[in-house]
Amino acid sequence: MKFNLKKKNIFAVLALCAAFALASCANEVGDSASGGTVVGDGYKFPETTKIVSRMQSQVFNAEGKSIVANLTPSYVVTWFLEGYEKVPFLRLSDVAAIISSLNGRGYQLNAKKGQDGLWYYENYDCKNSKGSYLSDTLSFDVSKQTIRSDDFIRFIAADSNINNGIGYCYYNATDAASTQKPAITMNNASNPTAYVKNKETTEIKLDDYGIKMFVFDTTQYNSASFTGLKNDLLIPFQALSSAFFFFSIATFNGSDYYFCLDDGLANANTAFRAYDSGREGRSTRSRFSAEWNYRNLCMFFDLNYSLKTKRDLVGKDNIGPRINDSIFANGLGFDLLSQDTAIYDTALVKFLMSYIDDGHTSYIEPSLYQSKKDAGNYILLPGKLAGPRRAQIGKILNDLSARREKAGGGEGVFYVEEGGQKKMAVIVFDGFVGGNPGDGPWTKDDLPTLAATNTYQFFKQAFIDIAKYPSVENVVIDLSCNGGGSCDQCFLALCFLEDPENFYMGQWNVLDNSMTKFTASIKDENNATSLKKSYNFYVLTSGFSFSCGNYFPAVCKYQFHKNSLFVQNVGKQSGGGAANVKSAQTSDGALFKTSCATQMCEFDANNNYICIDAGIPVDYGIEYDDFYSGDKIYQNLYNKLKQKYPSKF
């Protein structure tokens, strides 16, 4: 969960999604129940019956190492079918091997006897037994072109990130043996009360987008080394990526596959390798490619975009329920389907930045049709075409950053004195980050570096320094320029205010319609969370405070008030941002990020869902002029808080 105004290194090369749709010259939304697709019936993909070619492909992880090198054979096969141009198809058996290599869990494939084209995939735990995991079976029905699960779980997640069947979990368990890295385990998943609303049956109807799976006898092509099923199921890689390769980067560069289980710097090498090798630099694309890519985009947003029914909360008309309807209603469809690559790439920027415009969504690179020379021109478009929400957030950040710099502020810990004693500490950091901070030990001078490297260690060192001054009773958490970042670091930072078993992080998954509460157990050999004591806390937010910078004050508002802890949100209502972020790559190579299927949320006393995308109201309003001003930075803020809460000072 991170807002970033600037283009970063491409650690977002994710899911070659999977959707498909529509004629470039006409669009009439069809009714899939009556045989049409949700994206129109003006174009039909081939009912292919022929394999035209195949090739051996490697699968690389975040470190750039092949994850199938130790398999037999030491590659996966990419299949190309008649009429489908360069679309990569994978066997279900190879997909299962890839997933198992990535998440450390076993699997079983079964073809349903007597029902040709019905396949079952079952995911086991790392000991190749069902263990404590919930049902994790998917059925692939070729006759109905559906993928179904009675208790849906996303495929890709590191084994250490899964707790009793919760396939979705972005909390990164770190090395418990290290004194510098806390181990965080989401431990509420096995508790029945963790589910506010249980998962529902999930059925993905590929026919809604015109896409198809095919059954072929693939043993005739490599029978000597074949280890899969005789009549194997061939599935378009983009479809799998859009629906199941969740919170991972999954891309195909024309020869090999690249998977990364996080969106940190560790994957930059494979992302660049996958992306830069594929540029073609041509002005047109085929009708097939235009249709395939459009349906890809539609399916991705239908399956993953969690905020499409909530945008009215930020002054934007609802999006959906089918993204295709919204695209054409807003005049973007014909350009997104254009065979002119310049028109298409510009339309994609408008769609993401001007129409979706949720703060998280960002355009990173144009399609592979653009040459390296021309690609740079499109990188300038997002700023020019930014919609009102992103433009407003950016404007506030620029204003506050200038004010803070002028006042001599930045990331770190600041103190306000009165009567010769330090009375108030202000902890300032601009993002929740989980990088490697080094081995330490650290001092106060290291705080700016830690703030930019590892939020947990930054908080730890900040409270060590604050504890030196018994006269400090009031602590401000300054999120005014905080754009979000790592959710696990947000949880860890909150642990310095309250014990982790006393609060949760809430999630709504729009695909399986589950609503879940997560709590955590934290192991830290230095027992850092014992540093907290009965401080009075104030969380300073602005109209920019975004994503995790929005969720931090949400926990404070909706949960901490139940406890004896004194926490007040002050300043201006936060900028919002509720969903987790999924990095994505369209089927023709354009890179972007957007809010994905899991939306961070809150719950009231009756466990009713609360959307936080519009921001968190403050308990006490303070004008921007008083954020970083006075005889010393934060002096006016101190005066305002003391006036409002005199018994705390």
N, C-alpha and C positions, 0 to 999 in steps of 0.2 A: 504494500500500500504506500505509494510514493508519488508525489507530484514533483515534477522537475521541469523547469522552464527551458533548460538547455538540452541539446542532443547529447546523449551519452554514447559510450562505446556500445556496440550492438550486442548487449547481453540479452536482447529481446529478439531472438530469432525463433519463435516457437512454432506452434502448431500450424503446419500446412493444413489449415482447417479442414472443412469438408462440406461443401454445400454446392448448390448448383441451381440454375434457374432460367428461364425466360428468353424470349426472342429479343434481338437487338432492335427490331423494327416495330414490335408491338408487344403490349403486355396486358393481358386480362387475367386477373388473379383467379386461379382455378380452385376447385373444391376437391381436396384429396380424397374425401369420402366417396365422391362420385367418379373417381378415376383420374381426376386432374391433379396437378401438383400445386403447391402453394405459391409457386413462382411463375405460373403460366404454362401454357401448353403449345407455345409457338415453335418450340424446338425439342426434338427427341434425341437422346443419346442412343448410339447403336446397340442393338440386341446382339452383342458379339458372340461368336461361336468359335473363334480361332485365336490361338496364341501366335503372335508374329515374331517375337524375339524374347530373349531373357539375358540377364547378365548377373555376374557375381558381385555382390555389394558388401561393404563393411559397415559396421554400426559403431560409431564413436561416442564415448561418454564425455563428461565435462573436462577431463584431463587430456582429451584427444587420443585416448587408447581404445583399441577395438575391444568391444565387450563380447564378441562372438568368436574371437581368435581361438578360444579353448574349446569350442564346440566342434562337433563332427557332422557336416563339414564346417570348416572355419570361415564361413560366410553365410549370408542369406541370399536368396535369389530374388531379384526384381523382375517382374513379368510385365510385358507390354502386350496389349490386346488390340485386335483389329478395330480400327476406327477411333481409338482413344489416344492417338498421338503419343505424347511423352508422359502420360499419366502413369505413375508407378503403382503396380499392384503387388501385394504381399500375400503369401500363404498364411492361413491362420496358424499353422504349426510354427512358422518362423516368427510370427508376432508373439506367440506364447513364449518362445525361447528368448526373444528380446526382453519382454516384460520380466521374466524370471531373472535374467541377468542383471536387470536394473534394480529390482526391488528385493532380491534375495529370497523370494518365495517360490515354492514349487507350484506345479499346475498339472492338470489332467485334461485331455481332449477326448471327447466322445462323439461319434456320429450316431444319430438316433436310428436304430435298426428298423427297417421297414418304412422309414420316412426320409426319402432321398432329399438331401439339402438342408437337413436340420442338424445343427451342431451345438455342442455344449462345451463351454470353457469353464473350468473351475480353478480358482486360485487358492493355494494352500499357504500355510505359514512357512517360515524359513526351515522348519524341520520336516517339511513335506508331509505334514499331517494336518488335519483340520484344526487341531488345537482349540484355542479360545476364540478364533475368528468367527464372525457372523457369516452367514451364507454369502458366498461371493461367486455365484454362478451366472454366466451370461449365456443366453441362447441366441443363435444366429439362424434365422429362418429364411432360406433363399426363396421359397415359394411366396412368402409374404413380404420379403425384403425388409425384415425388421430385426432389430437387436433389442433384446428384452432382458430385464432382471427384476425379480420380485423384491430384491433388497439391494439396490444399486450401490456399487462401490467403484470409484474411479480406479483405473488400472495402475497408473504410474505413481508410486510413492515409495520413498526409501523405507526399508523394513523398520528402521529405528524410528520412523515418523508415524508408524501405524500402531494404534493401541486398541486391541480388542475389536477390530473390524472397522474402525473409522479410517477409511481409505484416504479421506481428505484430512490432512493435518500439515500445516506449513511450519509448525514449531520445530525448530532444528535441534535435535538432541546432540549435544556436543560431547567431547571427550571427558568422561567423568574422572579419569585418572589425572587430569591436568588441574593444577591449583589455580590456573588462570581462566578456566572455562567452566561455567556452571552447566550441569546437566539438567535439562528441563524435560519433564515427561508429562504429557497430558494424561491425567489419571482418572478422569471422570467418565471416560467413554464406556466403561463396563458398568457404570451405575445407571439403572433404569431412569433415574431422574435427570440424567444428562440430556435425554431427548425431551424437548418441549413439544415437538411434533415429530412422530416417527417417519421414517422414510416410506415413500410410496413406490408402487410398481413403476418402473421406468420402461418406456418403449419408444425407441427411436425408429421412426418410419423413414427409411431411406427413400422410398418411393415419393415421399412428399417433395423431394428435391430432384427426382428423376434419376438418382444414382442407383446402381445395382451391384450386387455381389454375384460372383459366378463360381460354379463348381467345374473343375477340370481334373482329369486324370493326369497329374503332374509327374507320376513316377516314370513315365516314358521318356522324360527329359534328363533325369539324373538318377536312375534307379540304383546305381552302384552305391551312392552315398545317401540315398533318401531315408530319412528317419521319421517323416511325418505320416499323414494319412494318405491312403491310396487316392481317393477322390477328394482332393484338398479344396478348401474354400479360398478363392482369391478375392481380396477386399482392397479397394483403393486406399492407399496410404493416407491420403488427405482425410478420408472419412474417419479412419481410426484416430488420427491425430486430433481432429476437432472434438470428437466425442469422449475420448478416453485418455489421451496422453496429457493428463491434467497437471498443472504446475510444473511442466517440463517443457523444454525447448525441443521440438521435434521437427526436423527439416530435412528435405531431400534436395541435393544439389545436382541431380542428373546422373549421379553414379553411386553415391553413398549416403548413409543416414547419420544424422547428428542428434544426440539426445543429451540433455543436461537437466539435472534434477533441482537446480536452483537458478536464480537469475543474477548471481553475483559475478565478480570478475573472473572466476575460475573457468567460465565457459567462453570467454572472449576469443580464445584461440580457435575453437571449433566453429564458433559463429562466423568469424571472419573467413575462415577457410571454406565453409559451406557457402557463404554468400558471394564472396568476390570471384569465385571460380565460375559462376554461372552467367555473368552478364553477356547479353547478346547484342544490344545496341541496334534495334530495328524499330521501324516506325509503325508497323502493323502487327496484329496478331490474328489468328484464324477465328472464324465464327465459333468453332468448337471451343477454343481456348477462352474466348470471351464468355461463353455460356457456362463452361465448367467453373471458371473463376468466380463468376457472379453467384452461382449456386453455392459454391464454397463459402463465400462471404455471408450469404443468407443463413446457411446452416450453422455456421460459427456463432453468429449473433443470436439466432433463435435458441441455441443450446447453452450459450455461455453468458449472455449479457444480462446480469442480474437486475439492473436498474431500469429495464425498459418499461416497466409499469409504474415507476415511481418518479418519473422526471417532472411531473407537475409540481412536486415539492420545491423545485428550484426554478419555477417560472417557465418550464418547458412542457409542451404538450407531451402526453404519453406516447411512448414508442412501442409499437407492437399491437397485438401479441405476436404477429408475424412481421419480421423486419422488412420483408419485401413490400408489404402494403405501405409502410411508412416511407420507404425509399422512393417509391413512385409518387406518393402523395406529396412529397416535397421536391419533386422534379429532378431527382438525381439518377434515376434508373437508366435512362437512355445513355447517359454519358458513362456510367459504370459498365455498360455493356458495349461501349464503342470499340470498334476494331482499330481505331486510331489510338496508339499508345499514349500520346501526349494528352489527348482528351481524357482518357481513362485515368491516368495517374493524377491529373489535376482533380478529377471528380472524386477520387479516393480520399485526397486530402480534405476536400470540402465535406465529404460524408463523415469522416472521423473528427475533424477539428471544428467544423461549423455546425454539423447536425447532431452527432452523438455528444460532443462537447460536455463531458462530465468531469473534467479536471484530470482524471486518470488517463483518459484516452489520448494517445499521442502518435503521430506519424513519424517514422524513423528513417525509412529508406524507400525509394520508389521501386517499381517492379523491375525484374531482371531484363525487361525489354530495353530499359534505358542504359545507355553506355555509361562508363565511369565518368566521362566528361560531362554528360548531360545530367547525371544523377545529382550533382551538386546544386543545380538550379532548383530542383524540387525540394531540397532540404530547407530552402528559404521560405517556401510557401506556408508551412504551418503557422508561423508567426503572423503572416499577413492575413491568413484566413481563419484565425482563431475565433471561436464563437464567444458570446457574451460572458459565459461563466468563466472560461479559462482566461479571457482577457481581463476580467475584473480581478480574479485571483492574482494574476501576474502584476497588475497595476498596484494592488495593495502591497505585495511583496517588495516591489521596487521602491515604493514610498517608505516602508518601514526599514528596509535595509539601509537606505540613505540616511534616515533619521538616526538609526542605531550607530552607524559608522561615524556620523558627525559627533555623536555623544561619547565616542570612544569605547563603544561596546563591541561585543563579539561573543563567540562561544567560550564557555568557561564558568567560573563561579565569581560572583561579585558580592560585595558586602556594603550595607548602609549602616553608618554609625550614628549614635546619639549619646551625648554625655561621655564621650571618650570610649564607648563600648560598642562592639558590633552587635546590632540588634536584628538585622534581617539579612538573610542570604538569598541570592538569586542564582538559580541553576539555569544556564542558557545553552541550548543545543538545537540545531536546525534540522535534525533528521534522526531516525532510529536505524542505526547501522550495526551490523554484526560481523565486521571484518576481524582479521587477526591483529590484536593490539601489541603483540610481542610478549616478552616474558616479565617485564617489570623488574623490580618495583618502580612505582611511579611517585611523582610529587605533584604539587599543585601546578607547577610549571608545565606538566604534561597534559593538563586538562583540555586545552584546545585540540591537541592531537588526538586524545582519546575520544573527544566528542565527535570527531570526524571518522573514527575508526571502529569503536565498539561502545555502544551505549551503556551496556551493563557495567563495564569497567569504568566508564566515565562517571556514572552515578556512584559507584563504589568509592572511587577516589574523592569525589565531591563531598560525600558524607563523612569520609575520614577527615577531610579538611574542616568541614563545618563543626564536627565534634570537638575540635580544638578550642572552640569558643562557646563556653557554657551560657554566655549571655544571649546567644542566638536562640530565639524561640519561634520565629516566623521564617518560613522558607517558601519562596516563590519558584514555581516551575515555569520558566518562560518558554512558551510554545508559539510566540507571536510570529516567528519566521520559520516555523517547523513544517516541512512539507511531507512528513511521514516516512515510510520505509518498512523495516522488518517488523512483522507482528510479534514474533517471539521476543524481540528486544523491547517492544512496547510492554509486553506482559512482565518481563523482567524488571523494567523500570518501575512499574506500578508496585512491584514487590517491596520497594524501598519505602512505600507509603503504608502498605497493608500486607498482612500475611497472605500468601497465595491461595490458601484454602478458603479464604473469606471472600473471594471475588472470582468472577468467571469472564470469559470472552464468549460472546454469543455469535451464532452463525445461522444464516438461512441459505440453504442450497436450493436454488430455483429449479434445478433439474429434477431432483427427487423429492422436492418440497419438504425436506426435513428441516427442523429447527433444533439447534443443539447448543448446550452450554458446556464450555471446557473450563476445567480448573487445572492446576498443575502442581506437581511436586518438583522441588528444585534442590539439587545437591550441589553444595559449594563448600569445598573443604576449608575455606577461610571464613565460612559462615557470615558472608557479607551482609545478608539481610538483617542480621542482628544490629546493624549500625543504626537502624531507624529507632526513633524514640517519639515521644509525644510532642512533635512539632505541630505548629499550626501551618497548614498548607494552603497555598493560593496558586491556582493554575491560570496563568495569563495567556489568553487566546486573542487572536485577531481574525479578521475576515479572510486571512490567508490560511491559518492553521488547518492543515488538510490531512486526510487519510488517517494514518496512525496519530498524527497531530490533532485529529478530530476525535479518534476513538479513545485516547487517553482521557480527555475531559468528559467523554460520555460515561466511562466507568466511574469517574469521580462523581458525576451528577446522579446517575441512576442506581449506584450500588453503595458507595462509601457513606452516603448520608444515613444509612441504616445502622452504621456502626458508631462507636464513640469517637472515631477519627474526625477531626475538624478539617474539611477540605472545601474550599470555595472556588468556583470558576469566576474569574474576573476579566475585565477588559471588554472585548467585543465578541459577539457570537462567532464561533469558529466557521471556517470556510466549507466544512463538510467533507464528503468523500467517504463512502461506506463500504465499498466492495474491495475484495482482493483483486490483484492485477494479474492478468494473463498476457504474456507476450505472445505475439502471433506472427505468422508469415502466411500471406495469401498463397494460393496455388501457383501464382505467377511470380512470387518472390518478394512482393512488397512487405515491409516490416512495420508492425505497429504494436501498441499496447492498448488494452482496454480493461474495463471492469468486468470481472468474470462471474461464473455461476454462483460463487459463494459470496454472500453479502454479510458484512459485519453489522450486527444489530444489537439492540437492547430489548429487555422485556420488563413489563410493569409487574406490580405485585401479584397479578393474576396470570402471569406468564403470557400476556398478550404482546405480540411483536411491536417493536417501536423502530421505525426507520430513522436513521441518524444522518441521512445523506444531505439534508439541508443545513446541518451544523447544530451545535449545542448552545442553547441560550446560557447567558452568564447570570450569576447570582448578584453581581454588582458591576454596573457599567462604568468603564473608564475610557476617556477620550485618548486618541493616539498621541495627542500633544503631551500627555502625562506618562507615556510608556517609558521613555528613556530621557528624562530631563531633570533639571534642577541644578543645585550647586555641584552635585555629583550624580553620575548616572544612576537612575532608579530612585533618586531622592524624592521627586514628586510622587512616584508610585508609592513609596513608603508613607508619605504624608497622607495620601488618599486612603490607604488601607488602615492606617492608624485612626483616621477620622471615622471610618466606617465601622471598624471593629476595635474600639478602644480597650475592651477587656482583654484582648489578646496581646497587647503591646505593653 
